[in-house]
Amino acid sequence: MGELSPAEARETLEEMRGFVNQLEHVVKQAEQIARDDFEGDPEIARLDREAEARRIQALLSSSAQAA
């Protein structure tokens, strides 16, 4: 494992902060796009809800089997 000097650690921290800010912006945009995707199209919204329910059920089933 490598070591960072305090200056390198500070630089890395600043780069990570910049990345997190950019990621937050992308997430907000994705949320807005997702909201707009289903507006006015109940069929797409229904299909998405059904797919999400299947994904959740699959996760719950796999968790129950692992326990």
PQR file with spaces between the fields and no chain letter, atoms N, CA, C, O and H, PARSE charges and radii, in Angstrom:
ATOM       1  N    MET     1       0.831   -1.164    0.000 -0.4000 1.5000
ATOM       2  CA   MET     1       0.000    0.000    0.000 -0.0000 2.0000
ATOM       3  C    MET     1       0.888    1.244    0.000  0.5500 1.7000
ATOM       4  O    MET     1       1.861    1.315    0.751 -0.5500 1.4000
ATOM       5  N    GLY     2       0.554    2.217   -0.837 -0.4000 1.5000
ATOM       6  CA   GLY     2       1.367    3.416   -0.931 -0.0000 2.0000
ATOM       7  C    GLY     2       1.049    4.423    0.156  0.5500 1.7000
ATOM       8  O    GLY     2       0.036    4.328    0.849 -0.5500 1.4000
ATOM       9  H    GLY     2      -0.236    2.159   -1.447  0.4000 1.0000
ATOM      10  N    GLU     3       1.929    5.376    0.281 -0.4000 1.5000
ATOM      11  CA   GLU     3       1.743    6.442    1.260 -0.0000 2.0000
ATOM      12  C    GLU     3       1.576    7.762    0.531  0.5500 1.7000
ATOM      13  O    GLU     3       2.129    7.957   -0.552 -0.5500 1.4000
ATOM      14  H    GLU     3       2.752    5.453   -0.282  0.4000 1.0000
ATOM      15  N    LEU     4       0.814    8.662    1.125 -0.4000 1.5000
ATOM      16  CA   LEU     4       0.628    9.998    0.583 -0.0000 2.0000
ATOM      17  C    LEU     4       1.229   11.012    1.542  0.5500 1.7000
ATOM      18  O    LEU     4       1.108   10.894    2.761 -0.5500 1.4000
ATOM      19  H    LEU     4       0.365    8.503    2.004  0.4000 1.0000
ATOM      20  N    SER     5       1.871   11.997    0.967 -0.4000 1.5000
ATOM      21  CA   SER     5       2.327   13.113    1.802 -0.0000 2.0000
ATOM      22  C    SER     5       1.091   13.944    2.162  0.5500 1.7000
ATOM      23  O    SER     5       0.046   13.807    1.527 -0.5500 1.4000
ATOM      24  H    SER     5       1.970   12.094   -0.023  0.4000 1.0000
ATOM      25  N    PRO     6       1.208   14.794    3.164 -0.5600 1.5000
ATOM      26  CA   PRO     6       0.063   15.653    3.489  0.2800 2.0000
ATOM      27  C    PRO     6      -0.408   16.483    2.286  0.5500 1.7000
ATOM      28  O    PRO     6      -1.609   16.668    2.090 -0.5500 1.4000
ATOM      29  N    ALA     7       0.524   16.973    1.497 -0.4000 1.5000
ATOM      30  CA   ALA     7       0.153   17.768    0.317 -0.0000 2.0000
ATOM      31  C    ALA     7      -0.590   16.909   -0.703  0.5500 1.7000
ATOM      32  O    ALA     7      -1.583   17.345   -1.286 -0.5500 1.4000
ATOM      33  H    ALA     7       1.500   16.823    1.656  0.4000 1.0000
ATOM      34  N    GLU     8      -0.103   15.682   -0.915 -0.4000 1.5000
ATOM      35  CA   GLU     8      -0.773   14.775   -1.849 -0.0000 2.0000
ATOM      36  C    GLU     8      -2.159   14.384   -1.334  0.5500 1.7000
ATOM      37  O    GLU     8      -3.111   14.280   -2.108 -0.5500 1.4000
ATOM      38  H    GLU     8       0.703   15.327   -0.442  0.4000 1.0000
ATOM      39  N    ALA     9      -2.260   14.172   -0.037 -0.4000 1.5000
ATOM      40  CA   ALA     9      -3.555   13.834    0.559 -0.0000 2.0000
ATOM      41  C    ALA     9      -4.537   14.987    0.379  0.5500 1.7000
ATOM      42  O    ALA     9      -5.703   14.766    0.054 -0.5500 1.4000
ATOM      43  H    ALA     9      -1.486   14.256    0.591  0.4000 1.0000
ATOM      44  N    ARG    10      -4.068   16.212    0.589 -0.4000 1.5000
ATOM      45  CA   ARG    10      -4.920   17.396    0.420 -0.0000 2.0000
ATOM      46  C    ARG    10      -5.390   17.505   -1.027  0.5500 1.7000
ATOM      47  O    ARG    10      -6.564   17.775   -1.283 -0.5500 1.4000
ATOM      48  H    ARG    10      -3.121   16.391    0.853  0.4000 1.0000
ATOM      49  N    GLU    11      -4.473   17.296   -1.977 -0.4000 1.5000
ATOM      50  CA   GLU    11      -4.817   17.367   -3.397 -0.0000 2.0000
ATOM      51  C    GLU    11      -5.841   16.290   -3.751  0.5500 1.7000
ATOM      52  O    GLU    11      -6.810   16.557   -4.462 -0.5500 1.4000
ATOM      53  H    GLU    11      -3.519   17.077   -1.769  0.4000 1.0000
ATOM      54  N    THR    12      -5.625   15.087   -3.256 -0.4000 1.5000
ATOM      55  CA   THR    12      -6.558   13.990   -3.509 -0.0000 2.0000
ATOM      56  C    THR    12      -7.926   14.304   -2.920  0.5500 1.7000
ATOM      57  O    THR    12      -8.951   14.052   -3.553 -0.5500 1.4000
ATOM      58  H    THR    12      -4.838   14.871   -2.678  0.4000 1.0000
ATOM      59  N    LEU    13      -7.943   14.847   -1.724 -0.4000 1.5000
ATOM      60  CA   LEU    13      -9.197   15.222   -1.073 -0.0000 2.0000
ATOM      61  C    LEU    13      -9.956   16.250   -1.906  0.5500 1.7000
ATOM      62  O    LEU    13     -11.168   16.130   -2.083 -0.5500 1.4000
ATOM      63  H    LEU    13      -7.110   15.051   -1.210  0.4000 1.0000
ATOM      64  N    GLU    14      -9.261   17.250   -2.415 -0.4000 1.5000
ATOM      65  CA   GLU    14      -9.908   18.279   -3.236 -0.0000 2.0000
ATOM      66  C    GLU    14     -10.469   17.672   -4.520  0.5500 1.7000
ATOM      67  O    GLU    14     -11.564   18.035   -4.950 -0.5500 1.4000
ATOM      68  H    GLU    14      -8.277   17.348   -2.271  0.4000 1.0000
ATOM      69  N    GLU    15      -9.728   16.753   -5.131 -0.4000 1.5000
ATOM      70  CA   GLU    15     -10.215   16.088   -6.340 -0.0000 2.0000
ATOM      71  C    GLU    15     -11.454   15.257   -6.037  0.5500 1.7000
ATOM      72  O    GLU    15     -12.396   15.227   -6.829 -0.5500 1.4000
ATOM      73  H    GLU    15      -8.839   16.458   -4.781  0.4000 1.0000
ATOM      74  N    MET    16     -11.455   14.587   -4.898 -0.4000 1.5000
ATOM      75  CA   MET    16     -12.615   13.783   -4.508 -0.0000 2.0000
ATOM      76  C    MET    16     -13.829   14.673   -4.262  0.5500 1.7000
ATOM      77  O    MET    16     -14.945   14.317   -4.640 -0.5500 1.4000
ATOM      78  H    MET    16     -10.690   14.611   -4.255  0.4000 1.0000
ATOM      79  N    ARG    17     -13.622   15.818   -3.635 -0.4000 1.5000
ATOM      80  CA   ARG    17     -14.729   16.752   -3.411 -0.0000 2.0000
ATOM      81  C    ARG    17     -15.312   17.221   -4.738  0.5500 1.7000
ATOM      82  O    ARG    17     -16.530   17.310   -4.893 -0.5500 1.4000
ATOM      83  H    ARG    17     -12.716   16.107   -3.327  0.4000 1.0000
ATOM      84  N    GLY    18     -14.445   17.517   -5.683 -0.4000 1.5000
ATOM      85  CA   GLY    18     -14.910   17.925   -7.003 -0.0000 2.0000
ATOM      86  C    GLY    18     -15.715   16.831   -7.670  0.5500 1.7000
ATOM      87  O    GLY    18     -16.752   17.093   -8.280 -0.5500 1.4000
ATOM      88  H    GLY    18     -13.456   17.445   -5.557  0.4000 1.0000
ATOM      89  N    PHE    19     -15.235   15.599   -7.553 -0.4000 1.5000
ATOM      90  CA   PHE    19     -15.950   14.469   -8.137 -0.0000 2.0000
ATOM      91  C    PHE    19     -17.321   14.305   -7.487  0.5500 1.7000
ATOM      92  O    PHE    19     -18.317   14.097   -8.181 -0.5500 1.4000
ATOM      93  H    PHE    19     -14.392   15.386   -7.058  0.4000 1.0000
ATOM      94  N    VAL    20     -17.375   14.397   -6.165 -0.4000 1.5000
ATOM      95  CA   VAL    20     -18.647   14.229   -5.455 -0.0000 2.0000
ATOM      96  C    VAL    20     -19.633   15.319   -5.872  0.5500 1.7000
ATOM      97  O    VAL    20     -20.820   15.041   -6.043 -0.5500 1.4000
ATOM      98  H    VAL    20     -16.567   14.565   -5.602  0.4000 1.0000
ATOM      99  N    ASN    21     -19.164   16.539   -6.037 -0.4000 1.5000
ATOM     100  CA   ASN    21     -20.043   17.619   -6.489 -0.0000 2.0000
ATOM     101  C    ASN    21     -20.588   17.333   -7.882  0.5500 1.7000
ATOM     102  O    ASN    21     -21.771   17.550   -8.146 -0.5500 1.4000
ATOM     103  H    ASN    21     -18.200   16.765   -5.898  0.4000 1.0000
ATOM     104  N    GLN    22     -19.733   16.848   -8.768 -0.4000 1.5000
ATOM     105  CA   GLN    22     -20.180   16.503  -10.116 -0.0000 2.0000
ATOM     106  C    GLN    22     -21.165   15.341  -10.074  0.5500 1.7000
ATOM     107  O    GLN    22     -22.169   15.354  -10.785 -0.5500 1.4000
ATOM     108  H    GLN    22     -18.772   16.672   -8.554  0.4000 1.0000
ATOM     109  N    LEU    23     -20.887   14.341   -9.252 -0.4000 1.5000
ATOM     110  CA   LEU    23     -21.774   13.189   -9.133 -0.0000 2.0000
ATOM     111  C    LEU    23     -23.141   13.617   -8.611  0.5500 1.7000
ATOM     112  O    LEU    23     -24.167   13.138   -9.095 -0.5500 1.4000
ATOM     113  H    LEU    23     -20.070   14.330   -8.674  0.4000 1.0000
ATOM     114  N    GLU    24     -23.163   14.508   -7.635 -0.4000 1.5000
ATOM     115  CA   GLU    24     -24.436   14.994   -7.103 -0.0000 2.0000
ATOM     116  C    GLU    24     -25.246   15.672   -8.203  0.5500 1.7000
ATOM     117  O    GLU    24     -26.459   15.482   -8.288 -0.5500 1.4000
ATOM     118  H    GLU    24     -22.329   14.897   -7.242  0.4000 1.0000
ATOM     119  N    HIS    25     -24.588   16.451   -9.037 -0.4000 1.5000
ATOM     120  CA   HIS    25     -25.267   17.126  -10.143 -0.0000 2.0000
ATOM     121  C    HIS    25     -25.848   16.102  -11.119  0.5500 1.7000
ATOM     122  O    HIS    25     -26.984   16.252  -11.569 -0.5500 1.4000
ATOM     123  H    HIS    25     -23.603   16.605   -8.969  0.4000 1.0000
ATOM     124  N    VAL    26     -25.083   15.074  -11.445 -0.4000 1.5000
ATOM     125  CA   VAL    26     -25.551   14.030  -12.364 -0.0000 2.0000
ATOM     126  C    VAL    26     -26.751   13.297  -11.769  0.5500 1.7000
ATOM     127  O    VAL    26     -27.721   13.019  -12.474 -0.5500 1.4000
ATOM     128  H    VAL    26     -24.161   14.952  -11.080  0.4000 1.0000
ATOM     129  N    VAL    27     -26.689   12.986  -10.480 -0.4000 1.5000
ATOM     130  CA   VAL    27     -27.801   12.289   -9.820 -0.0000 2.0000
ATOM     131  C    VAL    27     -29.062   13.146   -9.860  0.5500 1.7000
ATOM     132  O    VAL    27     -30.150   12.638  -10.133 -0.5500 1.4000
ATOM     133  H    VAL    27     -25.901   13.212   -9.907  0.4000 1.0000
ATOM     134  N    LYS    28     -28.922   14.437   -9.592 -0.4000 1.5000
ATOM     135  CA   LYS    28     -30.085   15.327   -9.636 -0.0000 2.0000
ATOM     136  C    LYS    28     -30.678   15.378  -11.039  0.5500 1.7000
ATOM     137  O    LYS    28     -31.899   15.365  -11.202 -0.5500 1.4000
ATOM     138  H    LYS    28     -28.039   14.850   -9.370  0.4000 1.0000
ATOM     139  N    GLN    29     -29.818   15.434  -12.049 -0.4000 1.5000
ATOM     140  CA   GLN    29     -30.306   15.426  -13.426 -0.0000 2.0000
ATOM     141  C    GLN    29     -31.015   14.115  -13.738  0.5500 1.7000
ATOM     142  O    GLN    29     -32.070   14.119  -14.372 -0.5500 1.4000
ATOM     143  H    GLN    29     -28.827   15.444  -11.917  0.4000 1.0000
ATOM     144  N    ALA    30     -30.450   12.998  -13.301 -0.4000 1.5000
ATOM     145  CA   ALA    30     -31.059   11.691  -13.553 -0.0000 2.0000
ATOM     146  C    ALA    30     -32.421   11.588  -12.874  0.5500 1.7000
ATOM     147  O    ALA    30     -33.357   11.028  -13.445 -0.5500 1.4000
ATOM     148  H    ALA    30     -29.593   12.995  -12.786  0.4000 1.0000
ATOM     149  N    GLU    31     -32.537   12.120  -11.669 -0.4000 1.5000
ATOM     150  CA   GLU    31     -33.828   12.107  -10.976 -0.0000 2.0000
ATOM     151  C    GLU    31     -34.864   12.915  -11.745  0.5500 1.7000
ATOM     152  O    GLU    31     -36.014   12.495  -11.873 -0.5500 1.4000
ATOM     153  H    GLU    31     -31.776   12.574  -11.205  0.4000 1.0000
ATOM     154  N    GLN    32     -34.463   14.061  -12.251 -0.4000 1.5000
ATOM     155  CA   GLN    32     -35.385   14.898  -13.014 -0.0000 2.0000
ATOM     156  C    GLN    32     -35.807   14.198  -14.300  0.5500 1.7000
ATOM     157  O    GLN    32     -36.987   14.203  -14.653 -0.5500 1.4000
ATOM     158  H    GLN    32     -33.529   14.402  -12.147  0.4000 1.0000
ATOM     159  N    ILE    33     -34.862   13.605  -14.991 -0.4000 1.5000
ATOM     160  CA   ILE    33     -35.171   12.888  -16.232 -0.0000 2.0000
ATOM     161  C    ILE    33     -36.101   11.723  -15.944  0.5500 1.7000
ATOM     162  O    ILE    33     -37.052   11.489  -16.689 -0.5500 1.4000
ATOM     163  H    ILE    33     -33.904   13.601  -14.704  0.4000 1.0000
ATOM     164  N    ALA    34     -35.837   10.991  -14.871 -0.4000 1.5000
ATOM     165  CA   ALA    34     -36.672    9.836  -14.521 -0.0000 2.0000
ATOM     166  C    ALA    34     -38.097   10.281  -14.220  0.5500 1.7000
ATOM     167  O    ALA    34     -39.050    9.610  -14.615 -0.5500 1.4000
ATOM     168  H    ALA    34     -35.064   11.180  -14.265  0.4000 1.0000
ATOM     169  N    ARG    35     -38.253   11.403  -13.528 -0.4000 1.5000
ATOM     170  CA   ARG    35     -39.603   11.903  -13.244 -0.0000 2.0000
ATOM     171  C    ARG    35     -40.323   12.226  -14.542  0.5500 1.7000
ATOM     172  O    ARG    35     -41.505   11.919  -14.695 -0.5500 1.4000
ATOM     173  H    ARG    35     -37.479   11.948  -13.208  0.4000 1.0000
ATOM     174  N    ASP    36     -39.619   12.838  -15.466 -0.4000 1.5000
ATOM     175  CA   ASP    36     -40.231   13.253  -16.726 -0.0000 2.0000
ATOM     176  C    ASP    36     -40.495   12.081  -17.666  0.5500 1.7000
ATOM     177  O    ASP    36     -41.364   12.173  -18.533 -0.5500 1.4000
ATOM     178  H    ASP    36     -38.659   13.087  -15.342  0.4000 1.0000
ATOM     179  N    ASP    37     -39.763   10.986  -17.508 -0.4000 1.5000
ATOM     180  CA   ASP    37     -39.909    9.850  -18.414 -0.0000 2.0000
ATOM     181  C    ASP    37     -41.327    9.304  -18.446  0.5500 1.7000
ATOM     182  O    ASP    37     -41.822    8.930  -19.509 -0.5500 1.4000
ATOM     183  H    ASP    37     -39.057   10.911  -16.803  0.4000 1.0000
ATOM     184  N    PHE    38     -41.986    9.253  -17.294 -0.4000 1.5000
ATOM     185  CA   PHE    38     -43.271    8.573  -17.215 -0.0000 2.0000
ATOM     186  C    PHE    38     -44.453    9.525  -17.255  0.5500 1.7000
ATOM     187  O    PHE    38     -45.607    9.099  -17.296 -0.5500 1.4000
ATOM     188  H    PHE    38     -41.583    9.557  -16.430  0.4000 1.0000
ATOM     189  N    GLU    39     -44.161   10.799  -17.243 -0.4000 1.5000
ATOM     190  CA   GLU    39     -45.234   11.773  -17.256 -0.0000 2.0000
ATOM     191  C    GLU    39     -46.037   11.632  -18.541  0.5500 1.7000
ATOM     192  O    GLU    39     -45.487   11.741  -19.637 -0.5500 1.4000
ATOM     193  H    GLU    39     -43.223   11.145  -17.209  0.4000 1.0000
ATOM     194  N    GLY    40     -47.328   11.390  -18.409 -0.4000 1.5000
ATOM     195  CA   GLY    40     -48.186   11.289  -19.579 -0.0000 2.0000
ATOM     196  C    GLY    40     -48.200    9.926  -20.232  0.5500 1.7000
ATOM     197  O    GLY    40     -48.938    9.734  -21.198 -0.5500 1.4000
ATOM     198  H    GLY    40     -47.774   11.302  -17.518  0.4000 1.0000
ATOM     199  N    ASP    41     -47.423    8.970  -19.756 -0.4000 1.5000
ATOM     200  CA   ASP    41     -47.427    7.628  -20.344 -0.0000 2.0000
ATOM     201  C    ASP    41     -47.641    6.596  -19.243  0.5500 1.7000
ATOM     202  O    ASP    41     -46.683    6.040  -18.707 -0.5500 1.4000
ATOM     203  H    ASP    41     -46.823    9.127  -18.971  0.4000 1.0000
ATOM     204  N    PRO    42     -48.909    6.345  -18.909 -0.5600 1.5000
ATOM     205  CA   PRO    42     -49.197    5.428  -17.808  0.2800 2.0000
ATOM     206  C    PRO    42     -48.724    3.997  -18.073  0.5500 1.7000
ATOM     207  O    PRO    42     -48.422    3.265  -17.131 -0.5500 1.4000
ATOM     208  N    GLU    43     -48.658    3.597  -19.321 -0.4000 1.5000
ATOM     209  CA   GLU    43     -48.209    2.229  -19.637 -0.0000 2.0000
ATOM     210  C    GLU    43     -46.738    2.043  -19.258  0.5500 1.7000
ATOM     211  O    GLU    43     -46.377    1.028  -18.662 -0.5500 1.4000
ATOM     212  H    GLU    43     -48.904    4.191  -20.087  0.4000 1.0000
ATOM     213  N    ILE    44     -45.894    3.010  -19.597 -0.4000 1.5000
ATOM     214  CA   ILE    44     -44.480    2.925  -19.234 -0.0000 2.0000
ATOM     215  C    ILE    44     -44.335    2.966  -17.719  0.5500 1.7000
ATOM     216  O    ILE    44     -43.533    2.223  -17.153 -0.5500 1.4000
ATOM     217  H    ILE    44     -46.188    3.834  -20.081  0.4000 1.0000
ATOM     218  N    ALA    45     -45.095    3.821  -17.064 -0.4000 1.5000
ATOM     219  CA   ALA    45     -45.034    3.908  -15.602 -0.0000 2.0000
ATOM     220  C    ALA    45     -45.441    2.583  -14.970  0.5500 1.7000
ATOM     221  O    ALA    45     -44.796    2.129  -14.026 -0.5500 1.4000
ATOM     222  H    ALA    45     -45.746    4.425  -17.524  0.4000 1.0000
ATOM     223  N    ARG    46     -46.495    1.960  -15.473 -0.4000 1.5000
ATOM     224  CA   ARG    46     -46.955    0.677  -14.936 -0.0000 2.0000
ATOM     225  C    ARG    46     -45.894   -0.394  -15.128  0.5500 1.7000
ATOM     226  O    ARG    46     -45.592   -1.144  -14.199 -0.5500 1.4000
ATOM     227  H    ARG    46     -47.019    2.330  -16.241  0.4000 1.0000
ATOM     228  N    LEU    47     -45.329   -0.472  -16.319 -0.4000 1.5000
ATOM     229  CA   LEU    47     -44.293   -1.470  -16.595 -0.0000 2.0000
ATOM     230  C    LEU    47     -43.075   -1.258  -15.703  0.5500 1.7000
ATOM     231  O    LEU    47     -42.479   -2.223  -15.224 -0.5500 1.4000
ATOM     232  H    LEU    47     -45.574    0.137  -17.073  0.4000 1.0000
ATOM     233  N    ASP    48     -42.711   -0.018  -15.481 -0.4000 1.5000
ATOM     234  CA   ASP    48     -41.574    0.268  -14.607 -0.0000 2.0000
ATOM     235  C    ASP    48     -41.867   -0.151  -13.170  0.5500 1.7000
ATOM     236  O    ASP    48     -41.008   -0.730  -12.505 -0.5500 1.4000
ATOM     237  H    ASP    48     -43.195    0.765  -15.870  0.4000 1.0000
ATOM     238  N    ARG    49     -43.071    0.138  -12.689 -0.4000 1.5000
ATOM     239  CA   ARG    49     -43.434   -0.276  -11.326 -0.0000 2.0000
ATOM     240  C    ARG    49     -43.413   -1.795  -11.192  0.5500 1.7000
ATOM     241  O    ARG    49     -42.945   -2.327  -10.185 -0.5500 1.4000
ATOM     242  H    ARG    49     -43.769    0.609  -13.229  0.4000 1.0000
ATOM     243  N    GLU    50     -43.922   -2.494  -12.208 -0.4000 1.5000
ATOM     244  CA   GLU    50     -43.926   -3.957  -12.165 -0.0000 2.0000
ATOM     245  C    GLU    50     -42.499   -4.510  -12.173  0.5500 1.7000
ATOM     246  O    GLU    50     -42.194   -5.453  -11.443 -0.5500 1.4000
ATOM     247  H    GLU    50     -44.303   -2.062  -13.026  0.4000 1.0000
ATOM     248  N    ALA    51     -41.636   -3.931  -12.989 -0.4000 1.5000
ATOM     249  CA   ALA    51     -40.239   -4.387  -13.041 -0.0000 2.0000
ATOM     250  C    ALA    51     -39.548   -4.127  -11.709  0.5500 1.7000
ATOM     251  O    ALA    51     -38.784   -4.966  -11.232 -0.5500 1.4000
ATOM     252  H    ALA    51     -41.883   -3.165  -13.582  0.4000 1.0000
ATOM     253  N    GLU    52     -39.810   -2.978  -11.111 -0.4000 1.5000
ATOM     254  CA   GLU    52     -39.215   -2.661   -9.813 -0.0000 2.0000
ATOM     255  C    GLU    52     -39.707   -3.636   -8.748  0.5500 1.7000
ATOM     256  O    GLU    52     -38.924   -4.078   -7.908 -0.5500 1.4000
ATOM     257  H    GLU    52     -40.430   -2.297  -11.499  0.4000 1.0000
ATOM     258  N    ALA    53     -40.985   -3.973   -8.774 -0.4000 1.5000
ATOM     259  CA   ALA    53     -41.537   -4.932   -7.812 -0.0000 2.0000
ATOM     260  C    ALA    53     -40.872   -6.296   -7.980  0.5500 1.7000
ATOM     261  O    ALA    53     -40.586   -6.973   -6.991 -0.5500 1.4000
ATOM     262  H    ALA    53     -41.621   -3.614   -9.457  0.4000 1.0000
ATOM     263  N    ARG    54     -40.624   -6.705   -9.229 -0.4000 1.5000
ATOM     264  CA   ARG    54     -39.938   -7.989   -9.472 -0.0000 2.0000
ATOM     265  C    ARG    54     -38.510   -7.953   -8.950  0.5500 1.7000
ATOM     266  O    ARG    54     -38.045   -8.928   -8.359 -0.5500 1.4000
ATOM     267  H    ARG    54     -40.856   -6.156  -10.032  0.4000 1.0000
ATOM     268  N    ARG    55     -37.810   -6.847   -9.158 -0.4000 1.5000
ATOM     269  CA   ARG    55     -36.433   -6.724   -8.660 -0.0000 2.0000
ATOM     270  C    ARG    55     -36.403   -6.804   -7.133  0.5500 1.7000
ATOM     271  O    ARG    55     -35.550   -7.476   -6.553 -0.5500 1.4000
ATOM     272  H    ARG    55     -38.187   -6.055   -9.638  0.4000 1.0000
ATOM     273  N    ILE    56     -37.334   -6.117   -6.498 -0.4000 1.5000
ATOM     274  CA   ILE    56     -37.393   -6.147   -5.031 -0.0000 2.0000
ATOM     275  C    ILE    56     -37.696   -7.551   -4.542  0.5500 1.7000
ATOM     276  O    ILE    56     -37.067   -8.031   -3.600 -0.5500 1.4000
ATOM     277  H    ILE    56     -38.028   -5.571   -6.968  0.4000 1.0000
ATOM     278  N    GLN    57     -38.659   -8.216   -5.178 -0.4000 1.5000
ATOM     279  CA   GLN    57     -39.013   -9.574   -4.771 -0.0000 2.0000
ATOM     280  C    GLN    57     -37.827  -10.519   -4.952  0.5500 1.7000
ATOM     281  O    GLN    57     -37.595  -11.383   -4.107 -0.5500 1.4000
ATOM     282  H    GLN    57     -39.170   -7.826   -5.943  0.4000 1.0000
ATOM     283  N    ALA    58     -37.081  -10.366   -6.031 -0.4000 1.5000
ATOM     284  CA   ALA    58     -35.907  -11.215   -6.260 -0.0000 2.0000
ATOM     285  C    ALA    58     -34.861  -10.985   -5.175  0.5500 1.7000
ATOM     286  O    ALA    58     -34.253  -11.938   -4.689 -0.5500 1.4000
ATOM     287  H    ALA    58     -37.269   -9.664   -6.717  0.4000 1.0000
ATOM     288  N    LEU    59     -34.649   -9.738   -4.795 -0.4000 1.5000
ATOM     289  CA   LEU    59     -33.690   -9.441   -3.725 -0.0000 2.0000
ATOM     290  C    LEU    59     -34.145  -10.028   -2.397  0.5500 1.7000
ATOM     291  O    LEU    59     -33.348  -10.604   -1.657 -0.5500 1.4000
ATOM     292  H    LEU    59     -35.143   -8.964   -5.191  0.4000 1.0000
ATOM     293  N    LEU    60     -35.431   -9.879   -2.103 -0.4000 1.5000
ATOM     294  CA   LEU    60     -35.953  -10.428   -0.851 -0.0000 2.0000
ATOM     295  C    LEU    60     -35.847  -11.948   -0.835  0.5500 1.7000
ATOM     296  O    LEU    60     -35.510  -12.541    0.189 -0.5500 1.4000
ATOM     297  H    LEU    60     -36.079   -9.411   -2.705  0.4000 1.0000
ATOM     298  N    SER    61     -36.134  -12.573   -1.967 -0.4000 1.5000
ATOM     299  CA   SER    61     -36.051  -14.033   -2.056 -0.0000 2.0000
ATOM     300  C    SER    61     -34.617  -14.512   -1.884  0.5500 1.7000
ATOM     301  O    SER    61     -34.366  -15.486   -1.175 -0.5500 1.4000
ATOM     302  H    SER    61     -36.408  -12.091   -2.799  0.4000 1.0000
ATOM     303  N    SER    62     -33.677  -13.832   -2.528 -0.4000 1.5000
ATOM     304  CA   SER    62     -32.278  -14.252   -2.414 -0.0000 2.0000
ATOM     305  C    SER    62     -31.755  -14.018   -1.001  0.5500 1.7000
ATOM     306  O    SER    62     -30.942  -14.799   -0.507 -0.5500 1.4000
ATOM     307  H    SER    62     -33.881  -13.040   -3.104  0.4000 1.0000
ATOM     308  N    SER    63     -32.214  -12.949   -0.345 -0.4000 1.5000
ATOM     309  CA   SER    63     -31.807  -12.694    1.040 -0.0000 2.0000
ATOM     310  C    SER    63     -32.367  -13.756    1.975  0.5500 1.7000
ATOM     311  O    SER    63     -31.678  -14.203    2.892 -0.5500 1.4000
ATOM     312  H    SER    63     -32.875  -12.315   -0.747  0.4000 1.0000
ATOM     313  N    ALA    64     -33.602  -14.159    1.749 -0.4000 1.5000
ATOM     314  CA   ALA    64     -34.228  -15.172    2.597 -0.0000 2.0000
ATOM     315  C    ALA    64     -33.537  -16.520    2.425  0.5500 1.7000
ATOM     316  O    ALA    64     -33.376  -17.263    3.393 -0.5500 1.4000
ATOM     317  H    ALA    64     -34.162  -13.795    1.004  0.4000 1.0000
ATOM     318  N    GLN    65     -33.130  -16.838    1.203 -0.4000 1.5000
ATOM     319  CA   GLN    65     -32.451  -18.108    0.944 -0.0000 2.0000
ATOM     320  C    GLN    65     -31.057  -18.111    1.553  0.5500 1.7000
ATOM     321  O    GLN    65     -30.568  -19.160    1.972 -0.5500 1.4000
ATOM     322  H    GLN    65     -33.261  -16.234    0.416  0.4000 1.0000
ATOM     323  N    ALA    66     -30.415  -16.955    1.605 -0.4000 1.5000
ATOM     324  CA   ALA    66     -29.058  -16.872    2.152 -0.0000 2.0000
ATOM     325  C    ALA    66     -29.062  -16.989    3.677  0.5500 1.7000
ATOM     326  O    ALA    66     -28.059  -17.375    4.277 -0.5500 1.4000
ATOM     327  H    ALA    66     -30.812  -16.103    1.265  0.4000 1.0000
ATOM     328  N    ALA    67     -30.179  -16.658    4.291 -0.4000 1.5000
ATOM     329  CA   ALA    67     -30.246  -16.676    5.767 -0.0000 2.0000
ATOM     330  C    ALA    67     -30.417  -18.054    6.332  0.5500 1.7000
ATOM     331  O    ALA    67     -30.488  -18.217    7.550 -0.5500 1.4000
ATOM     332  H    ALA    67     -30.994  -16.344    3.804  0.4000 1.0000
